[in-house]
């Protein structure tokens, strides 16, 4: 008998249970431990993907919240602009481009000569805002002109200075100043 057969025959009572234990361990590993390890790795990957999705969703939520807050703030500012800054109608817009401007000119020692206005109603039907374009002519010296322009640009009235023309045909005569300005006003439902 060879030595391995002899050892097998003598120690059979120990080797058979040991071999069965090894086979059971291999079976448990193959059918229980390994699949759980694979499932655990897959669960970790899913958890990592879920965490990344959560971060992306939180960023999207914060962006949407900021957009809603920005829109709300813009709506409030627009309501303030329409309610407090823009004249309510065309006569108020005419007063805005005449009375304060002439008063500023008087204080700056600028002589009022003439005024003409033109109402642009093309936009009113589309935007709900009418545009009043005004052209005012003055006479003054240069220092008065500078003071007048500073005061006009600093005034709280909602006017847009479109063009300023300053001319002097004769050095002995005062400067000729022409200002073109616009203001907008809330147009009625019929565009007026």
PyMOL commands that set and color helices and strands:
alter all, ss='L'
color gray80, all
select helices_A, chain A and resi 3-10+12-85+90-96+99-107+124-127+142-154
alter helices_A, ss='H'
color red, helices_A
select strands_A, chain A and resi 111-120+129-140+160-167+175-186
alter strands_A, ss='S'
color yellow, strands_A
deselect
rebuild
show_as cartoon
